[in-house]
């Protein structure tokens, strides 16, 4: 029985923070985490990693590539599951998922490049073709292999209520990896986002960094897809940095504010979803709620900027 | 098939405007509309399939239009770059759709299933009423295109001119947007929300490879869309085998993209395959001509069998000796080379820098340019290095 059973929105928070404190001080073991707590932790970790990656993506105007990645990840998962599962047993574990991220990241980026540069198609059209065909292929494969059309939906929509501790571990590692990648190469990212030609003349390779960024993105997508599904992951990726971008034009602040927005939204969303369940007996998708909150934040920030802040002179 | 036809035509226009990914965003944005309207309609008229599907169309149309509006606003008012705006609208609208859907999921499982069929498309489950409804709408879209064709063409290629002629550019744009959203909504039932964008892009990208003309382009878009719709349906039944029907949407999309990739590779003018062949043939000719020059100048050249054969086939050499044809060709090349050198010097280049450029130009210059050069330079007899210029056939 979850300790959160019967809690409403307000009374969610005292319990959550007291249990979090217990957890950190050691009197509550990791195994006894309630589903709600796992949800909060996973969602905020996912939000943190996607906020980091998303800010860079937005600055580099590569979000549509991220969108295509979020679709092709399905194919990556299917292929690697087929490759690595032995004796017809579909086992999905950490290594396989990471391999999937790698495969789909590389495949998407390279194919898009090929269509755009090699076959001289418009860039957005080549993005569109690559991701939709790969996604379609993924769905067909899934359907053929499992004889079940339901999995596709699950991947697309995500299911935050079926999370367990393994997902937490994974989200943690990916968040750690992302933060390390951003902190270690902070100067390089800054350079490449704002002045790619200077970066090039200093000897960095923008294409290599682009590929690196895509790999980070696909790792993040993998860690997110079980919790929120590949499409809502996109909202996490784009929403918080866009909202933060309204208020600040400093890269460091942008990163921190968007991480804050993301994790705040996920905390409130879990609480709200519990609230709806308790008070109105309505079970809502937590991921959907989070996205709605992110959207509301964006509108709110827009209002703040419009009414309270002086417009920045061009 | 009609749906795919209209999607193809509209996609063609969008492709030309270089806004292919808008379709993707709007297709997702229509999802909450679908969900909401299934919800409302089923509450009001629980037993009538036809009314529910009309409601779905209206709802999807409405939210997709809102999405389009929001994207426009985000781009213009807040100066968010267009890709980020698209992504944002796409994912938040879809998220809200998911939120509402999850509300329905537990209480009204049947409706939920109905909604899910819009995600990947299920043409197989359509009944007669659907067919008339969607078919009629698709026809309507196509007909409207025929009626508006002239204006679209004008608007598309010369907006300023359209304005001066007195056309109401804004209104046409509005109609176009409405058509766009309508085509999306129609296509949704067959291909599904997620893959709809492929149906907009792939036929257009394929058709663009084959033609330069606007009318041909649009018709071709439609035909390709229709064809892949048909084939996709066939495949989805054939491959699935007994008991399992593959989702139609992905199959249609896969068919359309294969057509597209084939056209990218094989189209006669713009395809990669023929471009490579043209490149290769040009390189071959350059090599042959260089060998010919070397032979003409009396150098000993060890021809490998391939070049020996190919140059013999052109009639340039016979048994290791140049034929008269070969000599004439070689003289012509040298003439072009030296003429070009004279021309460059005439244009003010130092005479020791002109050889390399002429070495390339001698393969490219056409008889017309040769005649013009000759006239411009007054039929020179010597090049800048005091070498004689052979007399051309024309002079």
HADDOCK unambig.tbl for C-alpha pairs under 7 A between the chains (distance, minus, plus):
assign (segid A and resid 58 and name CA) (segid B and resid 84 and name CA) 6.25 0.50 0.50
assign (segid A and resid 61 and name CA) (segid B and resid 83 and name CA) 6.56 0.50 0.50
assign (segid A and resid 63 and name CA) (segid B and resid 83 and name CA) 6.08 0.50 0.50
assign (segid A and resid 63 and name CA) (segid B and resid 84 and name CA) 5.89 0.50 0.50
assign (segid A and resid 63 and name CA) (segid B and resid 87 and name CA) 6.78 0.50 0.50
assign (segid A and resid 64 and name CA) (segid B and resid 83 and name CA) 5.85 0.50 0.50
assign (segid A and resid 64 and name CA) (segid B and resid 87 and name CA) 6.69 0.50 0.50
assign (segid A and resid 119 and name CA) (segid B and resid 264 and name CA) 6.43 0.50 0.50
assign (segid A and resid 119 and name CA) (segid B and resid 272 and name CA) 6.23 0.50 0.50
assign (segid A and resid 124 and name CA) (segid B and resid 20 and name CA) 6.07 0.50 0.50
assign (segid A and resid 124 and name CA) (segid B and resid 21 and name CA) 6.25 0.50 0.50
assign (segid A and resid 125 and name CA) (segid B and resid 20 and name CA) 5.68 0.50 0.50
assign (segid A and resid 125 and name CA) (segid B and resid 201 and name CA) 6.14 0.50 0.50
assign (segid A and resid 128 and name CA) (segid B and resid 21 and name CA) 6.57 0.50 0.50
assign (segid A and resid 128 and name CA) (segid B and resid 197 and name CA) 6.90 0.50 0.50
assign (segid A and resid 128 and name CA) (segid B and resid 198 and name CA) 6.36 0.50 0.50
assign (segid A and resid 128 and name CA) (segid B and resid 201 and name CA) 6.92 0.50 0.50
assign (segid A and resid 129 and name CA) (segid B and resid 198 and name CA) 5.86 0.50 0.50
assign (segid A and resid 129 and name CA) (segid B and resid 201 and name CA) 6.77 0.50 0.50
assign (segid A and resid 129 and name CA) (segid B and resid 202 and name CA) 6.31 0.50 0.50
assign (segid A and resid 129 and name CA) (segid B and resid 257 and name CA) 6.76 0.50 0.50
assign (segid A and resid 132 and name CA) (segid B and resid 195 and name CA) 5.86 0.50 0.50
assign (segid A and resid 132 and name CA) (segid B and resid 198 and name CA) 5.71 0.50 0.50
assign (segid A and resid 133 and name CA) (segid B and resid 253 and name CA) 6.32 0.50 0.50
assign (segid A and resid 133 and name CA) (segid B and resid 254 and name CA) 5.65 0.50 0.50
assign (segid A and resid 133 and name CA) (segid B and resid 257 and name CA) 6.43 0.50 0.50
assign (segid A and resid 136 and name CA) (segid B and resid 250 and name CA) 4.32 0.50 0.50
assign (segid A and resid 136 and name CA) (segid B and resid 253 and name CA) 6.68 0.50 0.50
assign (segid A and resid 136 and name CA) (segid B and resid 254 and name CA) 6.48 0.50 0.50
assign (segid A and resid 137 and name CA) (segid B and resid 250 and name CA) 6.90 0.50 0.50
assign (segid A and resid 139 and name CA) (segid B and resid 250 and name CA) 6.91 0.50 0.50
assign (segid A and resid 140 and name CA) (segid B and resid 246 and name CA) 6.85 0.50 0.50
assign (segid A and resid 140 and name CA) (segid B and resid 250 and name CA) 6.66 0.50 0.50
assign (segid A and resid 143 and name CA) (segid B and resid 246 and name CA) 6.76 0.50 0.50
assign (segid A and resid 231 and name CA) (segid B and resid 91 and name CA) 6.12 0.50 0.50
assign (segid A and resid 232 and name CA) (segid B and resid 91 and name CA) 5.78 0.50 0.50
assign (segid A and resid 232 and name CA) (segid B and resid 95 and name CA) 5.89 0.50 0.50
assign (segid A and resid 234 and name CA) (segid B and resid 91 and name CA) 5.83 0.50 0.50
assign (segid A and resid 235 and name CA) (segid B and resid 88 and name CA) 6.15 0.50 0.50
assign (segid A and resid 235 and name CA) (segid B and resid 91 and name CA) 4.75 0.50 0.50
assign (segid A and resid 235 and name CA) (segid B and resid 92 and name CA) 5.81 0.50 0.50
assign (segid A and resid 238 and name CA) (segid B and resid 84 and name CA) 6.80 0.50 0.50
assign (segid A and resid 238 and name CA) (segid B and resid 87 and name CA) 6.80 0.50 0.50
assign (segid A and resid 238 and name CA) (segid B and resid 88 and name CA) 5.84 0.50 0.50
assign (segid A and resid 239 and name CA) (segid B and resid 88 and name CA) 6.08 0.50 0.50
assign (segid A and resid 282 and name CA) (segid B and resid 103 and name CA) 6.68 0.50 0.50
assign (segid A and resid 283 and name CA) (segid B and resid 103 and name CA) 6.31 0.50 0.50
assign (segid A and resid 284 and name CA) (segid B and resid 99 and name CA) 6.31 0.50 0.50
assign (segid A and resid 284 and name CA) (segid B and resid 102 and name CA) 5.28 0.50 0.50
assign (segid A and resid 284 and name CA) (segid B and resid 103 and name CA) 5.31 0.50 0.50
assign (segid A and resid 285 and name CA) (segid B and resid 99 and name CA) 5.50 0.50 0.50
assign (segid A and resid 285 and name CA) (segid B and resid 102 and name CA) 5.39 0.50 0.50
assign (segid A and resid 288 and name CA) (segid B and resid 95 and name CA) 4.87 0.50 0.50
assign (segid A and resid 288 and name CA) (segid B and resid 96 and name CA) 5.92 0.50 0.50
assign (segid A and resid 288 and name CA) (segid B and resid 98 and name CA) 5.60 0.50 0.50
assign (segid A and resid 288 and name CA) (segid B and resid 99 and name CA) 4.41 0.50 0.50
assign (segid A and resid 289 and name CA) (segid B and resid 99 and name CA) 6.14 0.50 0.50
assign (segid A and resid 291 and name CA) (segid B and resid 92 and name CA) 6.00 0.50 0.50
assign (segid A and resid 291 and name CA) (segid B and resid 95 and name CA) 5.61 0.50 0.50
assign (segid A and resid 292 and name CA) (segid B and resid 92 and name CA) 6.73 0.50 0.50
assign (segid A and resid 292 and name CA) (segid B and resid 95 and name CA) 6.70 0.50 0.50
assign (segid A and resid 292 and name CA) (segid B and resid 96 and name CA) 5.92 0.50 0.50
assign (segid A and resid 295 and name CA) (segid B and resid 92 and name CA) 6.37 0.50 0.50
